[in-house]
């Protein structure tokens, strides 16, 4: 998981991108578990 730093991107923007990646990752794992049931 790599996020390229955009020119002029603030730390807040980078943090929100990172947070979205983490949430998407968790959502996928949860979805996999739901499908297994």
Secondary structure, 3 states (H helix, E strand, C coil): CCCCCCCCCCHHHHHHHHHHHHHHHHHHHHHHHHHHC
